[in-house]
Amino acid sequence: MNEVDSIRLEEFRQLKKGIRGSKEHLIVGIDVAKERHHAFFGTATGKALFKRLVFENTIEGFERLLIQTEALKVQHGLKKTVFGLEPTANYHKPLGEFLIKCAHHVVLVSGVAVKRNRELLDGRWDKHDTKDSANVADLISQGKCLFYEYPSLALRELRSLLSLKRRLKKGEHGLRVRIRNHLLAQYFPELDRYYGQSESDGLAIVRWCVNPSVIAGLEYEQFLQVVAPQKRGIWQQNRLKAIWEKAVDSIGCDAGEAVEFEAKVLVEGLEQIREAIRATDDKIEEICLQFPEYSYLLTIPGFGPDVSSKVLAAIGNPFRFKTGGQVLKMAGLDLSANRSGKRSDAATPVISKKGKADLRYALYQAAFIASTRNQHFIIYFTNKLRGREKEKGIKTKMRVKLAAKMLIIAWTLMKKKEVFYTPQAY
């Protein structure tokens, strides 16, 4: 953590403690939009100083905001300023970065908090830009705000690439499903049972001869040359021969040139996406190697390059978290339960799932691998199951608990800059 980040984090912690009733803070609540932002200026005591400033999402608009802010500070004798933004897609990021570079204090307010606090302002549910900016300022005056993390460029690039990879994987899954559930299900349903055994062969058949009548018109050797021109093994030859034989009596619908064109486009699109995913993975690894913490994460059982990169991107600066509970909340692995009322003793806590779903999934996969392949985690997992083996879903619950533990281990190693203990160290 560099010195600037340390100062910003300490200022935020002091703000949370002392903002309520403060007579020296000017609070600027900003409702962020794509082209124009709305700002509300008030004090922590609830006094409105300037209700509506509309400024453009340009450098001239940002400077206008700062000029108005400085004027109100001087007029009302206020010493400190805090700007509050509600995250809106990526529209808030240029403004937030500009204010931070100008050494101003910037915080975030949760969209959930904004929604729930809106009707408390005047007892009515009414949404418009001026009221939304006042809503943001009101939440800041109550100390209900979040730290505006401004990570290093490398960390921002890592997060952006992980987001890109997630979208590419979603696109890959969509194409795979369309190939099997649209093309094969209609035109060559017999191929589906063999598709999962060798997807490369299945994609070649879909690309060149998705119409079974085309396959039926080819000699077996011709079919092999089209689908698998390279060296072929016994199992592959048997599988392709079975497909060739079933094409003669296929129950598939009649297919024309449009179907063949669609099949070619889908297969080529799938190959392009997979190539893009491979290139993205290489770039992600290249950026991760810039962080010394990455090598520490790789030493944890079950943590491969994919899981380690996601944990590194999510935690970022490990010192911005004071306790392990804050780390678990970030991932949505903290426990929550409704303990109000007569039956509160019987309430069963469950994970909140309010954090990063992609991170939770990656951690669960790491916990599954560690609990089946690493002897120390196998022992730990077995001890957790002892006496509760017959409970429904207990294995999944214990693996989720192990995933939470592994996240805390990762956070600790990043802070201490240590590797995970090897088996010889036990």
N, C-alpha and C positions, 0 to 999 in steps of 0.2 A: 504494500500500500504506500503510495507516494504521500508527500507532506500535504499537498492540496486536498487530496481525498480525506486524509485524516482530519484536517481542519473542518471540512464540510460535514463530515459525519458527526463530529463533536458538536458543531453548531446546531445540527438537526436535533440531537439528543437534548441539548439545552432548550431549544425551541419547544419541544414537546412538553418539557417540564414547566416552562415559565410563560407560555403564550396566553394562557387563560387570564383575562383581566389586565393584561399588560397595557401600560399607558405610553409605551415608547415604540410600539410596532405599527407600521402602516401595512395593512394586508391588502394585496392585490389578487382578487380572484379572476381567473381568465377562463372564459368558455371558448374552447378551441374549435375552429372550423377549417375548411379547406382554403378559403380565400380571405375571409375576414374574421377577426377575433373580437370578442366582446369582453371588456374589462370592468370590474367593479372595485372601487377603492373604499376601504373602511378601516375601522380600528378593532382591536380585540375586545373592546367593551360593547361592541354592537352598533357603533355610530357610523352612519353612511356619510362619506365625504364627497364622493363623486360616483353617481350611480351607473353611468353609461358612457364608456369610451369605446368606439368602434375603430379599429385600426387594421390596415391591410397586412397580409402575410408577405411583407417585403421589408427590406432594410429601412426604408423610410417610415413604414408603419411601426417597426420595432423602436426606432429612435423617437418617434412621437410618444410611444408608451413610456419611455424612460424620461422624456422631458416632463410629461404630465406627472409622473411619479415623483420626480425631484421637486416640482412646484408644490405639490400637496404636502410633502415632507417639511418643506420650509414654512409654508403657511400655517401648519398645525403643530409645529415644533416636535416632530417625531424623529427619532434617531435611527431606527432600523426599518428595513423593508423585507417582506417575504412575499414571493410570487407563488401562487398556487395554480396548478394546471390539472385538468382531468384528462387522462390519456385517451386520445381519440385517434385510432388507427396509428399512423405515423406522422400525423399533421402537427402534433405538439413538439416533435423532436427538434426541428430547426429553431423554434423559439426558445425551448429549454436550453439548447446548446449555446445560443447567442447570449442568454442571460447569465449562464454560468461562466462563459468566457469574459463577461463584463464584471465578474466577481460579485454577482447578486445571489441571494439565497433563494433557491427554487425547491419546491416540494410538490408532491403529487397527491391527489385525492382519489380514492377508489370510486369506480363507477357505481358499485353497489351502494356505497355510502351516500353518494350524490342522489341516487334514486330514492333511497329511504328517507333522506333528510329533506327532500323537496317539499313535501306537503306539510312539514313541520314549520316552515317559514311563516305561513299565514293560514294554516288549517285547510288548505285546498290543494288539490292536485292540478297544477297548472304549469305547463312547460313553455318557456320562451327564453331567448338568449340572455336577456337582461337578468331574469330571475336565476338562470343557471349560474351566471358568474357570481351573483350574490350568494348563491348556495355554496359555491366553492369557498368563498371567503368566510362564510359562517362555519363551515367545517374546520377550516384552519384555525379560527379563533377558539374552537373547542379542543384543539390539539389532535384532531382526527385526520391526520395526514401521513403520508409515506415519504421515505427518503427517496430523492431523485438520484438514482444511480447514474453516474456518467463515467462508464468504464473506459479503458484504453482502446485505441483504435483496433488493435489485434483482437481483443475480446468482442468488440462489436462486429468485426468481420466474421469471427467464429460463429456468433449467434445468427448472423444473417445467412451464412452458408448452411447451418443446421436447419434453418427455416426453409431454405431452398431445397435441401435434400428431402425434408418432410413432404413438400409439395410434389417433388419428383416421384417419390415412392407412392404417393396417392395416385398420381397419374399412371404409374406403372401398374398398380393394382387394378385401376379402372380398365386399362387396355386388356389385361389378362382376363378379367371377368367377361368383357365384351366378346373376346375371341371364343371363349368356351361356352358362354350362355347365350350368345347370339348367333355366331357363325356355326360352330359345331353342332349345337342343339338343333338347328334348323336343317343344315345341309349335309352333315356327316356325323350323326349321333354315335355311330359305332366307334368312331375314333376317340371319343372322350375317355373310354376306359383305359386306353393305352397312352393318353396324353400325359398323364402324371408320371409315367414310368420314364419317359425321356422327352422333356419339353422341347429340346432342340430339334429332335426329329418331328415332333408335332407341329412346331412353328414352320418348319420347312414344308411340310405337307399343306398346311393352311396357306402358306404364301404361294406355292406353285400349283397346287391341285386340290383346292378345297372342295371342288365339285367331284363327287365319287365317280361320275361317268367318265371324267378325264382319266382317272386312275384305271378304271376298267378297260379303257382303250389302249393302255400301255402294256407291253410285255414286262414281266417281273424285273428283268435286268435293266430295262429302260427306267422303270420306276425307281429302282435303287440308285441309278446314276443321277436322277433328278433330285431325289431327296437327300441321299447320303453319298456324294461322289468320293469321299475319302475312304480310308481303310475302315472296314466294318467287322465287328466281332460276331460271334455265333448268336448271342442273345439278341443283339440288334437286328441281325438278319431274320431271325425267327419272328421277332415282333413286327418288322416291316412286311414280312410275307403274310402274316395274319391280317394285317391292315389291308394289304393288296387283295386278298381273297374276299374280305368282307365288303370291299367297295363294289363288287359285282352285284350283290343283292342288297345294297344299302336302301334304307327306308327314307333317306333324306329328301327334302323338297328339291324341286328343280332349281338350278342356279344358272344365272346368266353372266354376262360380262360385268355388270355392276357389282355383283357379289365377289367376283374374282378381283376386281379393282379395290373394293373395300378391304378384302383380306390382305392384299399386298400393302395397302396403306397402313393398316393396323399393325402388321408384323414389323414393317420398317419403322413405324413410330415407336413400337416397343423396344426395338433394338437401339434406337437413338436415345430414348430415355435411359436405358440401362448404361449406355456409354456415358451419358451425362452424369449419372449417379456415380460411376466409377471415377470420373474426373473430379467430381465434387468431393468424394472421399479422399482422394489424393491431396486436394487443396486443404481440406479440413485437417488432415494429418500434418501437412506442412505448417499450418498456423499453430496447431497444438504443440508442436515441438519447440515453439518459441517460449512456452511456459514451462518452467522447471517443475511445477506441480503435476504436469501431465505424466511425467515418468513415475512419480510417486503413486498416482492413481492406478497405473498399469500393474503395479505389484499386488493389488488386491485381488484375491481369487474371484473369478467371474467377471472382472472388469477388463474387457477388451478395448480396442480403439474406439468403437462406437459408444459404448457406455461411458468410458472415461471422458470423451469429448463432450458428451451431454452434461455430465456432472460438472466438469470444468466450466462450461458455459453458464450453467445455472447458478453455481456458487459464485463464480467470478472472484471477487475479493473476499477471502474467508473472514477477514477481520471486521466486515460490516455486520456480522452476526455476533451477538453477545453470548447467546446460549444455544444449545443443541435444539431446544424447542423451536426457536425461530427458524432454524434450517428445515426442520420437519414441516413447519407451516408453509414455508416457501414451496415445498414439494407436494403439499396436500396430504402428508402422511401423519398429521397430528390427529389425536383421537377426540371425538365429539359425541355427546349424548344428551338427550333431553332428561335431565334429572330433577325436573320440577314436579311437585305433586306427591300424592301418597305412594305412588309406585316408583319413586325415584331410585330406591335401592335395587330394583330389578332392571334398571336401564342398562343396556349393553352398549358400550362405546364402540363406534366404528370410525374409520378414517374419514376425514372431512372431504377429501377430494376437491379442495378449493384451490389447489396449486397447479403445478405443471404436470399435465397428464402424460406427456411424452417422457418426462423424467421418471415418473412412477413406473411406467411400463418397462423402461430400460433397467431400472433398479430391480424390478421383480424378476426379469430374465437373468440378471446377474445373481440374484439370490437363489434362483432355481439351479443354475449351473454350479454355484458354490456348494449348495446343500446336497449335491449328488456326486461331486467329483473331488472336492477337497476334504481330506480326512478330518481336519479340525472343525470345519463348518458342518460336516456330517454329524460329528459328535454333538456339537451345539444344537443342531436341529433335532437330533434324536432325543436329547434330554428335554427339549421343549415339548416334544410329543408324548413323552412318557406319562402314562396315566390318563391321557386324553385321546388315545388313538381312535376311539370309536365315535368321537364327536363329528357331526356332519361339517364338512368343509374345514376341518382343523388344519390340514396340511397347507391349504391356501392361506389361511390366517397366519400361520406361523412363518410362512415364506414372506408375507407382507411385513410382518414384524422384523424378520431378518433383513429385508430390503431397507427398512428404516434404520436399522442398526448399521448397515453397510454405508448408508449415506452419512451418518455421524462419524464413522471411521474415516470416510473420504475427507470430510470437512476437517477433522483433527489432523490428518496427515498433511493436508494443504497448509494448515496453520503452522505446524511444527516442522514442515519440510523434511519429513521422514518417510522411509519406505515401510510397507507393511512387513511385519515380522515373518521371516521365512520359517519353514518347519524345523530347521536346525536350531532356531533360537528358542524353541519351546522347551 
